[in-house]
Amino acid sequence: MMRSNRSMVFVALPLSAVLALGVAGCSGSSSEQKPTATPVLSATQSASPSRTGEATGSAAPVSLDPCALVSTEDINKTLSASVVADVPKPDDSRQIVTCTWTQQSPFGIVNIGVAGVPGAEAFKTNFDLAPAYFGGDPKEISVPGADKAYLVINDSTKTPVIGLLRNGAFVLVQIGIEGTTTEQGQALAAQVVSRMP
């Protein structure tokens, strides 16, 4: 799959100058915009039989509010940022709910998306397609409390994107705050996991 300006299955995001993160339909002011996204297996796609039940969490995920998985204060403290909160935005056609925190100066975004499809399938799909959407190679990592987790560095922003699987739910944590380290991203991901049932 190649990067393009079309909306993707999970969280589509145009770049603004140096950073990128957001939900489908957001736009930046730079003429050098390049979208990145990570797909989540949707109802219109099918998993191969070998993917079903491959990891823990193959049952339908619990309904989670992505805005409740981490506080604005925690994001700002962990990432040394100054973001403001948003409200959850469901996208039934892609079976996701996202929450975006935005920082105005310098521009940056933190986006948390919760898949509305079985977590193990969403994890596998996102892991497999991460290089096409983010440009980096994903690697499995350990996040306390997560059944499985992976990290990919967004080629455009040089910031971490972390996929998390816990108890049948898949959550994607995308960070587009300039200068965010892998360690800061993993610390934020651990906070998210600690609030997942």
C-alpha positions in Angstrom: 0.0 0.0 0.0 1.3 3.5 -0.8 0.7 6.7 1.0 -1.9 9.0 -0.5 -4.2 11.9 0.2 -7.3 9.8 0.6 -8.8 8.9 4.0 -7.7 5.6 5.4 -9.6 3.1 7.4 -8.4 4.2 10.8 -7.0 7.7 11.5 -6.1 9.8 8.5 -3.9 12.8 9.0 -2.5 15.6 7.0 0.9 17.0 8.0 1.1 20.6 9.0 4.7 22.0 8.5 6.7 19.6 10.8 4.0 17.6 12.6 1.1 15.4 11.9 -1.7 13.8 13.8 -5.4 14.1 13.8 -8.6 12.6 12.5 -9.8 12.3 8.9 -10.8 15.6 7.5 -8.4 17.8 9.5 -6.1 20.0 7.4 -2.9 21.9 8.0 -1.6 25.1 6.6 1.6 23.9 5.0 1.9 23.2 1.3 4.0 20.2 2.1 1.2 18.2 3.6 1.5 14.4 3.5 -1.1 12.2 5.2 -0.3 9.3 7.4 -2.7 6.8 8.8 -3.0 3.4 10.3 -5.9 1.2 9.2 -8.0 -0.9 11.5 -9.7 -3.9 10.2 -13.3 -2.7 9.4 -16.5 -4.6 8.8 -15.9 -4.2 5.0 -12.6 -6.1 5.3 -12.1 -9.7 6.3 -9.4 -11.3 8.3 -7.7 -14.4 7.0 -8.6 -17.5 9.1 -5.0 -17.6 10.4 -5.4 -14.2 12.0 -8.6 -14.9 13.9 -7.8 -15.8 17.5 -4.1 -15.4 16.9 -3.5 -13.4 20.0 -5.4 -12.7 23.2 -8.4 -10.5 22.7 -10.1 -12.0 19.6 -13.5 -11.3 21.0 -15.3 -8.0 20.3 -13.7 -5.2 22.2 -15.3 -3.3 25.1 -16.6 0.1 24.3 -14.0 2.6 25.4 -14.0 6.4 25.5 -10.6 7.4 24.1 -10.8 10.8 25.8 -11.0 9.0 29.2 -7.9 6.9 28.6 -5.5 9.7 29.5 -6.0 13.1 31.0 -4.9 16.4 29.4 -2.8 17.0 32.4 -1.0 13.6 32.0 -0.3 14.3 28.4 1.1 17.7 29.1 3.3 16.4 32.0 4.5 13.3 30.2 5.3 15.0 26.8 6.2 18.5 28.1 3.4 19.8 25.9 0.5 22.3 26.2 -2.4 20.4 24.5 -6.1 21.1 25.0 -8.7 18.4 25.1 -11.3 17.4 22.5 -14.4 15.3 22.6 -14.7 11.7 21.4 -15.5 11.5 17.7 -17.2 8.2 16.5 -16.8 7.1 12.9 -19.2 4.3 12.5 -18.3 3.5 8.9 -14.7 2.8 10.0 -15.7 1.4 13.4 -13.5 3.7 15.4 -13.8 6.4 18.0 -11.0 8.9 18.3 -10.0 11.7 20.6 -7.5 14.4 19.7 -5.6 16.9 21.8 -4.2 19.9 20.0 -1.3 22.1 20.8 -1.3 25.5 19.1 2.3 26.7 19.3 4.2 25.0 18.1 1.5 23.1 16.4 1.1 19.4 17.5 -1.4 16.8 18.1 -1.9 13.7 20.2 -4.6 11.3 18.9 -6.0 8.2 20.6 -8.2 5.9 18.6 -10.2 2.9 19.8 -11.1 0.2 17.4 -14.7 -1.1 17.4 -13.6 -4.4 15.9 -11.9 -7.4 17.6 -8.6 -6.2 19.0 -6.3 -9.0 17.9 -7.4 -8.5 14.3 -7.0 -4.7 14.5 -3.5 -5.2 16.1 -2.3 -7.5 13.4 -3.7 -5.3 10.6 -2.2 -2.2 12.0 1.2 -3.8 12.7 1.3 -5.2 9.1 0.4 -1.9 7.4 2.3 0.5 9.7 5.3 0.8 7.3 3.1 1.8 4.4 1.4 4.6 6.5 4.2 5.8 8.8 7.3 4.9 6.8 9.0 3.1 9.7 9.2 -0.5 10.6 7.1 -1.5 13.6 8.7 -3.5 16.4 7.0 -5.4 19.2 7.6 -3.7 22.6 6.6 -4.3 26.1 4.1 -1.9 27.8 3.2 -2.7 31.3 -0.4 -4.0 31.4 -0.7 -4.6 27.7 -1.2 -8.0 26.2 0.8 -6.9 23.2 2.2 -3.6 21.9 4.2 -2.3 19.0 6.1 0.9 18.3 6.7 2.6 15.0 8.4 5.9 14.5 6.5 8.2 12.1 9.0 9.0 9.3 7.5 12.5 8.8 7.3 13.7 12.4 10.0 11.5 14.0 7.6 10.8 16.8 6.2 7.5 18.2 3.0 5.7 17.2 2.1 2.9 19.6 -0.5 0.2 19.1 -1.8 -1.5 22.2 -3.8 -4.7 22.7 -5.4 -5.3 26.1 -8.3 -7.6 27.0 -9.7 -7.7 23.5 -9.5 -4.0 22.8 -7.1 -2.3 20.3 -6.0 1.3 21.0 -3.6 3.4 18.8 -1.7 6.2 20.4 -0.3 8.6 17.8 1.9 11.5 19.0 2.8 14.5 16.8 4.5 16.7 19.4 7.9 17.8 18.1 10.7 16.3 20.1 8.7 13.6 21.7 11.0 10.7 22.6 10.3 7.0 22.4 10.5 6.8 26.1 7.9 9.6 26.5 5.6 7.8 24.1 5.9 4.5 25.9 5.2 6.3 29.2 2.0 7.8 27.8 1.0 4.4 26.3 1.5 2.8 29.8 -0.9 5.5 31.2 -3.5 4.6 28.5 -3.2 0.9 29.3 -3.6 1.5 33.0 -7.1 3.0 32.3 -8.2 0.2 30.0 -10.4 -2.5 31.6 
